[in-house]
């Protein structure tokens, strides 16, 4: 081999090793599996189910440990006590967001989900204020969800009880709710503009630029058109995909457990009846249905490690020193599947949220929307949609699986950053 090539290879290896050693030695990080140069611990992690791999590692290294995804360290936090301490008790210090190269390229690090610092704080405050002005948390938004639930029922009737894949319809309903909030009107499900919007959120709408013309000459303002556009995209993406996936997974679990479905429908019949639409006031009188919806969210574990966080400054956490900017994986899965709080956590059991008298039982361990300063902005809307959509569907239809119940597979198809149900078909039989 040419001596020059050998020299270049040697120097490259020394440089990579130096960079790895420098990264590996930063701060007083929690212990963890020994990383390989350059590769880190990626050979020890199954990227088809990252959460499961991290849970296995926590048995050896405890609730707070470090893994290297390549040459950079990531601190993993497992269990209710540690997750609460980080996200709630030290909420400000753990409120950063890990920089995602794809998001930086597409949205320039803007929006409400992946932004950081002043951009994130101002954008989140503006988003919450604007959503409230548009009716979030008020009767007006409930009426919009009820209207969409009725439209959803009519769309399901058009299937004529034939086996169908519910993915599109269950995605269209929450997307239309966001449309009604932002655009003050909904779309017909076959409307081509609506179809294009669902296919590619950022190609079919433009915000009025009057606000950016107030603000474009202010270098301190976060209210530039690019940021507002990215924020709207975030609201559509988060407000549509998470709710629709939960609904789709929820129906699959109800197909798998017909005895649970029967109890929910009995409660709907007793409390609501057939001649009026469900409303949020009904929820307090429907403990079993409320428990079922909570158990659906707990069981499916939609975003096992939350959206990755980062520390905003050097943080002393449980006698360790975590350097500023270090990515953080808070394991929501380890909280939602805690054995002490939820006996048999791998089983779908609404009893996890019921006391001995059959009353609804709240749990601090219920964190599907994360916790602390980075908790989901749309949590209240998502809770409303899940209750009103599911109860309205079960008020009007009997669910019939396309295959034998024992052949329904409720394990997720993908278990990386998010979990989705396997494809399935069912029939909506009018009652």
VEXDREN-2710 file (C-alpha; in Angstrom, 1 decimal):
% VEXDREN-2710
k/r/px/py/pz
1/UNK/0.0/0.0/0.0
2/UNK/1.2/3.5/-0.8
3/UNK/2.9/5.1/2.3
4/UNK/0.9/8.3/1.7
5/UNK/-2.4/6.3/1.9
6/UNK/-1.2/4.6/5.1
7/UNK/-0.2/7.9/6.6
8/UNK/-3.6/9.4/5.8
9/UNK/-5.5/6.4/7.2
10/UNK/-3.4/6.6/10.4
11/UNK/-4.0/10.3/10.9
12/UNK/-7.7/9.9/10.2
13/UNK/-8.0/7.1/12.8
14/UNK/-6.0/9.2/15.3
15/UNK/-8.3/12.2/14.6
16/UNK/-11.5/10.1/15.0
17/UNK/-10.2/8.5/18.2
18/UNK/-9.3/12.0/19.6
19/UNK/-12.7/13.3/18.8
20/UNK/-14.3/10.3/20.4
21/UNK/-12.2/10.5/23.5
22/UNK/-12.9/14.2/23.8
23/UNK/-16.7/13.6/23.5
24/UNK/-16.6/10.6/25.8
25/UNK/-14.8/12.5/28.5
26/UNK/-17.1/15.6/28.7
27/UNK/-18.6/16.3/32.1
28/UNK/-19.4/13.7/34.7
29/UNK/-21.9/11.8/32.7
30/UNK/-23.9/8.9/34.1
31/UNK/-22.4/5.4/33.5
32/UNK/-23.5/3.3/30.6
33/UNK/-22.3/0.6/28.2
34/UNK/-18.7/1.1/26.9
35/UNK/-18.9/2.8/23.5
36/UNK/-16.9/1.8/20.5
37/UNK/-14.9/4.5/18.7
38/UNK/-17.0/6.3/16.1
39/UNK/-19.9/3.7/16.3
40/UNK/-20.6/4.3/20.0
41/UNK/-23.3/1.9/21.2
42/UNK/-25.4/1.6/18.1
43/UNK/-24.6/-2.1/17.8
44/UNK/-26.2/-2.7/21.2
45/UNK/-29.5/-1.0/20.2
46/UNK/-32.2/-2.5/18.1
47/UNK/-33.5/0.5/16.1
48/UNK/-36.7/-1.4/15.3
49/UNK/-37.5/-1.1/19.0
50/UNK/-35.3/1.5/20.6
51/UNK/-37.4/1.7/23.7
52/UNK/-37.1/-2.0/24.4
53/UNK/-33.3/-1.9/24.0
54/UNK/-33.0/1.0/26.4
55/UNK/-35.2/-0.7/29.0
56/UNK/-32.9/-3.7/28.9
57/UNK/-29.8/-1.5/29.4
58/UNK/-31.5/0.3/32.3
59/UNK/-31.6/-3.1/34.2
60/UNK/-27.8/-3.0/34.2
61/UNK/-27.1/0.7/34.6
62/UNK/-30.1/2.0/36.5
63/UNK/-32.7/4.7/35.8
64/UNK/-30.1/7.3/34.5
65/UNK/-27.4/6.2/32.1
66/UNK/-25.5/7.2/29.0
67/UNK/-25.5/5.7/25.5
68/UNK/-23.5/6.9/22.5
69/UNK/-25.4/7.1/19.2
70/UNK/-22.2/7.5/17.2
71/UNK/-19.7/9.8/18.9
72/UNK/-22.1/11.9/20.8
73/UNK/-23.5/11.0/24.3
74/UNK/-27.2/10.8/25.0
75/UNK/-28.6/10.5/28.5
76/UNK/-31.5/8.1/29.0
77/UNK/-33.9/8.7/31.9
78/UNK/-36.1/5.8/33.0
79/UNK/-38.9/5.5/35.5
80/UNK/-41.5/7.9/37.0
81/UNK/-39.3/9.4/39.7
82/UNK/-36.4/10.2/37.4
83/UNK/-38.5/11.4/34.5
84/UNK/-40.6/13.7/36.8
85/UNK/-37.4/15.1/38.4
86/UNK/-36.0/16.0/35.0
87/UNK/-39.1/17.2/33.1
88/UNK/-41.1/18.8/35.9
89/UNK/-38.8/19.6/38.8
90/UNK/-36.0/20.7/36.5
91/UNK/-38.3/21.7/33.7
92/UNK/-36.4/24.7/32.5
93/UNK/-33.0/23.0/32.5
94/UNK/-34.4/20.0/30.5
95/UNK/-36.6/22.1/28.2
96/UNK/-34.2/22.1/25.3
97/UNK/-34.8/20.2/22.1
98/UNK/-32.2/18.1/20.3
99/UNK/-31.3/19.5/17.0
100/UNK/-32.6/17.2/14.3
101/UNK/-30.8/17.6/11.0
102/UNK/-33.9/16.9/8.9
103/UNK/-35.9/19.5/10.8
104/UNK/-33.1/22.0/10.5
105/UNK/-33.0/21.5/6.8
106/UNK/-36.8/21.6/6.2
107/UNK/-38.0/24.1/8.9
108/UNK/-34.7/25.8/9.7
109/UNK/-35.2/24.8/13.4
110/UNK/-38.4/26.9/13.6
111/UNK/-41.9/26.1/14.7
112/UNK/-43.1/25.0/18.1
113/UNK/-41.9/21.4/18.3
114/UNK/-38.2/21.4/17.5
115/UNK/-37.2/25.1/18.2
116/UNK/-35.1/26.2/21.1
117/UNK/-34.5/29.2/23.4
118/UNK/-36.3/32.5/22.8
119/UNK/-37.8/31.2/19.5
120/UNK/-39.4/28.3/21.2
121/UNK/-40.7/30.3/24.2
122/UNK/-42.2/33.1/22.2
123/UNK/-43.7/30.7/19.6
124/UNK/-45.2/28.4/22.2
125/UNK/-46.7/31.4/24.1
126/UNK/-48.1/32.8/20.8
127/UNK/-49.5/29.4/19.8
128/UNK/-51.3/28.9/23.1
129/UNK/-52.7/32.4/23.0
130/UNK/-53.9/32.1/19.4
131/UNK/-55.5/28.7/20.0
132/UNK/-57.4/30.0/23.0
133/UNK/-58.5/33.0/20.9
134/UNK/-59.7/30.5/18.3
135/UNK/-61.8/28.6/20.9
136/UNK/-59.4/26.1/22.5
137/UNK/-60.8/25.2/25.9
138/UNK/-64.1/26.8/25.2
139/UNK/-67.5/25.5/24.2
140/UNK/-67.0/26.7/20.6
141/UNK/-64.2/24.2/20.0
142/UNK/-66.2/21.3/21.5
143/UNK/-69.0/22.2/19.0
144/UNK/-66.6/21.9/16.1
145/UNK/-65.4/18.5/17.3
146/UNK/-69.0/17.4/17.7
147/UNK/-69.8/18.6/14.2
148/UNK/-66.8/16.7/12.8
149/UNK/-67.8/13.6/14.8
150/UNK/-71.2/13.7/13.1
151/UNK/-69.5/14.1/9.7
152/UNK/-67.3/11.2/10.5
153/UNK/-70.3/9.0/11.2
154/UNK/-71.9/10.0/7.9
155/UNK/-68.7/9.1/6.1
156/UNK/-68.5/5.7/7.8
157/UNK/-72.1/5.0/6.8
158/UNK/-71.0/5.4/3.2
159/UNK/-68.9/2.2/3.6
160/UNK/-72.2/0.3/3.7
161/UNK/-70.9/-2.0/6.4
162/UNK/-68.3/-3.3/4.0
163/UNK/-64.8/-4.2/5.3
164/UNK/-62.6/-1.1/5.0
165/UNK/-59.3/0.3/6.2
166/UNK/-60.1/3.2/8.5
167/UNK/-56.8/5.0/8.1
168/UNK/-57.8/7.8/5.8
169/UNK/-61.2/8.5/7.5
170/UNK/-59.7/8.6/11.0
171/UNK/-56.9/10.8/9.7
172/UNK/-59.3/13.2/8.0
173/UNK/-61.4/13.9/11.1
174/UNK/-58.8/15.4/13.4
175/UNK/-57.2/17.2/10.4
176/UNK/-60.5/18.8/9.7
177/UNK/-60.7/20.0/13.3
178/UNK/-57.4/21.8/12.9
179/UNK/-58.7/23.2/9.7
180/UNK/-61.8/24.5/11.5
181/UNK/-59.6/26.1/14.1
182/UNK/-57.1/27.8/11.8
183/UNK/-59.2/28.4/8.7
184/UNK/-62.6/28.7/10.5
185/UNK/-64.1/26.1/8.2
186/UNK/-64.0/22.4/7.5
187/UNK/-63.6/20.5/4.2
188/UNK/-65.6/17.7/2.7
189/UNK/-63.5/14.5/2.8
190/UNK/-63.4/14.2/-1.0
191/UNK/-62.4/17.9/-1.5
192/UNK/-59.3/17.9/-3.6
193/UNK/-57.8/20.8/-1.7
194/UNK/-58.3/18.9/1.5
195/UNK/-56.7/15.8/0.1
196/UNK/-53.7/17.8/-1.0
197/UNK/-53.5/19.4/2.4
198/UNK/-53.4/16.0/4.1
199/UNK/-50.8/14.7/1.6
200/UNK/-48.5/17.7/2.0
201/UNK/-49.4/20.2/4.7
202/UNK/-47.1/22.9/3.7
203/UNK/-48.1/23.2/0.0
204/UNK/-51.7/24.3/0.2
205/UNK/-51.9/27.2/2.6
206/UNK/-50.3/30.6/3.0
207/UNK/-50.6/32.8/6.1
208/UNK/-51.6/36.4/5.7
209/UNK/-48.3/38.3/5.7
210/UNK/-49.6/41.3/7.5
211/UNK/-48.0/40.2/10.8
212/UNK/-44.6/39.6/9.1
213/UNK/-44.8/43.1/7.5
214/UNK/-45.3/44.4/11.2
215/UNK/-42.4/42.4/12.3
216/UNK/-40.0/41.7/9.4
217/UNK/-37.8/44.8/10.3
218/UNK/-37.6/43.8/13.9
219/UNK/-34.5/41.5/14.3
220/UNK/-35.6/40.5/17.8
221/UNK/-39.0/39.2/16.7
222/UNK/-39.8/35.5/16.3
223/UNK/-43.0/36.3/14.4
224/UNK/-41.5/36.0/10.9
225/UNK/-43.4/34.3/8.1
226/UNK/-41.1/31.3/8.1
227/UNK/-41.6/30.6/11.8
228/UNK/-45.4/31.1/11.6
229/UNK/-45.6/28.8/8.6
230/UNK/-43.4/26.2/10.4
231/UNK/-45.7/26.5/13.5
232/UNK/-48.8/25.9/11.5
233/UNK/-47.2/22.8/9.9
234/UNK/-46.3/21.6/13.4
235/UNK/-49.9/22.0/14.6
236/UNK/-51.2/20.1/11.6
237/UNK/-48.7/17.3/11.8
238/UNK/-48.9/16.8/15.6
239/UNK/-52.6/17.5/15.8
240/UNK/-53.5/15.1/13.0
241/UNK/-51.1/12.2/13.1
242/UNK/-51.0/11.5/16.8
243/UNK/-54.8/11.6/17.3
244/UNK/-55.6/9.6/14.2
245/UNK/-53.0/6.9/15.1
246/UNK/-54.5/6.7/18.6
247/UNK/-58.0/6.4/17.2
248/UNK/-56.9/3.7/14.7
249/UNK/-55.0/1.8/17.3
250/UNK/-57.9/2.2/19.7
251/UNK/-60.4/0.6/17.3
252/UNK/-58.0/-2.3/16.8
253/UNK/-57.9/-2.9/20.5
254/UNK/-61.7/-2.7/20.8
255/UNK/-62.0/-5.3/18.0
256/UNK/-59.5/-7.5/19.9
257/UNK/-61.5/-7.1/23.2
258/UNK/-65.2/-7.2/22.3
259/UNK/-66.1/-7.6/26.0
260/UNK/-64.6/-4.1/26.6
261/UNK/-66.4/-2.7/23.6
262/UNK/-69.7/-4.1/24.9
263/UNK/-69.2/-2.4/28.3
264/UNK/-68.4/0.9/26.7
265/UNK/-71.5/0.7/24.5
266/UNK/-73.7/-0.2/27.5
267/UNK/-72.4/2.9/29.3
268/UNK/-73.0/5.1/26.2
269/UNK/-76.6/3.7/26.0
270/UNK/-77.3/4.4/29.7
271/UNK/-75.7/7.9/29.9
272/UNK/-76.2/9.4/26.4
273/UNK/-78.7/7.3/24.6
274/UNK/-79.2/7.3/20.8
275/UNK/-80.8/10.6/20.2
276/UNK/-78.2/13.3/21.0
277/UNK/-74.5/13.7/20.4
278/UNK/-72.0/12.9/23.1
279/UNK/-70.5/16.0/24.9
280/UNK/-67.6/16.5/27.3
281/UNK/-70.0/16.8/30.3
282/UNK/-70.8/13.1/29.8
283/UNK/-67.3/12.0/30.5
284/UNK/-67.5/12.5/34.3
285/UNK/-70.5/10.2/34.3
286/UNK/-68.8/7.5/32.1
287/UNK/-65.9/6.2/34.3
288/UNK/-65.5/3.0/32.3
289/UNK/-65.3/4.7/28.9
290/UNK/-62.8/7.3/30.4
291/UNK/-60.7/4.4/31.7
292/UNK/-60.8/2.6/28.3
293/UNK/-59.5/5.7/26.5
294/UNK/-56.7/6.2/29.1
295/UNK/-55.8/2.6/28.8
296/UNK/-55.6/2.8/25.0
297/UNK/-53.2/5.7/25.3
298/UNK/-51.2/3.9/28.0
299/UNK/-51.0/0.6/26.2
300/UNK/-50.1/1.8/22.7
301/UNK/-47.3/3.9/24.1
302/UNK/-47.3/6.2/21.0
303/UNK/-44.0/8.0/21.5
304/UNK/-42.0/5.8/23.8
305/UNK/-39.0/8.2/24.4
306/UNK/-40.9/11.4/23.9
307/UNK/-39.5/13.8/21.3
308/UNK/-35.8/14.0/22.3
309/UNK/-34.9/16.8/24.7
310/UNK/-31.6/18.5/25.4
311/UNK/-30.3/20.3/28.5
312/UNK/-30.2/24.1/28.2
313/UNK/-27.2/24.5/30.5
314/UNK/-24.7/22.4/32.4
315/UNK/-27.0/20.5/34.8
316/UNK/-26.2/18.6/38.0
317/UNK/-28.6/15.7/38.0
318/UNK/-28.4/12.9/40.6
319/UNK/-24.7/13.6/41.3
320/UNK/-23.8/13.6/37.6
321/UNK/-22.9/16.6/35.5
322/UNK/-24.6/16.7/32.2
323/UNK/-23.0/19.3/29.8
324/UNK/-25.1/21.9/28.0
325/UNK/-26.6/20.6/24.8
326/UNK/-26.5/16.9/25.7
327/UNK/-29.5/15.1/24.1
328/UNK/-31.9/13.5/26.6
329/UNK/-34.2/10.6/26.1
330/UNK/-36.9/10.7/28.8
331/UNK/-38.6/7.2/28.6
332/UNK/-42.3/7.7/28.7
333/UNK/-42.6/4.0/28.1
334/UNK/-41.0/3.2/31.4
335/UNK/-43.6/5.4/33.2
336/UNK/-46.6/4.1/31.3
337/UNK/-45.5/0.5/31.8
338/UNK/-44.5/0.8/35.4
339/UNK/-45.3/-2.6/37.1
340/UNK/-46.1/-1.1/40.5
341/UNK/-48.5/1.4/39.2
342/UNK/-50.0/-0.8/36.4
343/UNK/-50.1/-4.5/37.3
344/UNK/-49.5/-6.6/34.2
345/UNK/-48.6/-3.5/32.2
346/UNK/-48.2/-5.5/28.9
347/UNK/-51.9/-6.4/29.1
348/UNK/-54.7/-4.2/27.8
349/UNK/-56.8/-3.7/31.0
350/UNK/-59.1/-0.7/31.6
351/UNK/-59.0/-1.7/35.3
352/UNK/-55.7/0.1/35.5
353/UNK/-57.7/3.3/35.7
354/UNK/-60.6/2.1/37.9
355/UNK/-60.8/1.8/41.6
356/UNK/-62.5/-1.1/43.5
357/UNK/-65.9/0.7/43.2
358/UNK/-65.6/1.2/39.5
359/UNK/-64.9/4.9/39.7
360/UNK/-62.3/6.5/37.4
361/UNK/-58.9/6.5/39.0
362/UNK/-56.3/9.2/38.0
363/UNK/-52.6/8.4/37.9
364/UNK/-49.6/10.6/37.9
365/UNK/-47.9/8.0/35.8
366/UNK/-50.2/8.8/32.8
367/UNK/-47.8/10.7/30.6
368/UNK/-48.6/10.0/26.9
369/UNK/-48.4/13.8/26.3
370/UNK/-45.1/14.0/28.1
371/UNK/-44.8/16.4/31.0
372/UNK/-43.3/19.7/32.1
373/UNK/-42.5/22.7/29.8
374/UNK/-42.4/20.6/26.6
375/UNK/-45.7/18.8/27.2
376/UNK/-48.0/18.7/24.2
377/UNK/-49.5/22.1/23.4
378/UNK/-52.7/20.4/22.0
379/UNK/-53.3/18.0/24.9
380/UNK/-56.7/19.4/25.8
381/UNK/-57.9/19.2/22.2
382/UNK/-56.5/15.7/21.8
383/UNK/-58.3/14.5/24.9
384/UNK/-61.6/16.0/23.7
385/UNK/-61.2/14.5/20.2
386/UNK/-60.5/11.0/21.5
387/UNK/-63.5/11.0/23.8
388/UNK/-66.0/12.6/21.4
389/UNK/-64.9/10.6/18.3
390/UNK/-64.7/7.2/20.0
391/UNK/-68.0/7.6/21.8
392/UNK/-69.8/8.9/18.7
393/UNK/-68.5/6.0/16.6
394/UNK/-69.5/3.4/19.2
395/UNK/-72.9/5.1/19.7
396/UNK/-73.7/4.6/16.0
397/UNK/-71.9/1.4/15.0
398/UNK/-71.0/-2.1/16.0
399/UNK/-67.5/-3.0/15.1
400/UNK/-67.0/-6.2/13.2
401/UNK/-63.4/-7.5/12.5
402/UNK/-62.5/-8.7/9.0
403/UNK/-60.7/-11.8/10.5
404/UNK/-61.1/-14.0/13.6
405/UNK/-60.5/-12.0/16.8
406/UNK/-57.7/-14.4/17.8
407/UNK/-55.8/-13.5/14.5
408/UNK/-55.8/-9.7/15.2
409/UNK/-52.3/-8.6/16.0
410/UNK/-52.1/-5.6/18.4
411/UNK/-48.3/-5.4/18.5
412/UNK/-47.0/-2.3/16.7
413/UNK/-45.7/-2.4/13.2
414/UNK/-42.9/0.1/13.9
415/UNK/-41.4/0.7/17.3
416/UNK/-38.7/3.3/16.6
417/UNK/-39.4/6.9/17.7
418/UNK/-43.2/6.2/17.3
419/UNK/-45.5/3.2/17.3
420/UNK/-48.2/2.6/14.8
421/UNK/-50.8/-0.2/14.5
422/UNK/-50.6/-2.9/11.8
423/UNK/-53.0/-2.5/8.9
424/UNK/-56.4/-4.0/9.4
425/UNK/-59.9/-3.9/8.1
426/UNK/-63.2/-3.8/9.9
427/UNK/-66.9/-3.2/9.1
428/UNK/-68.9/-0.5/10.7
429/UNK/-72.4/-2.0/11.3
430/UNK/-75.1/0.6/12.0
431/UNK/-76.9/0.0/15.2
END
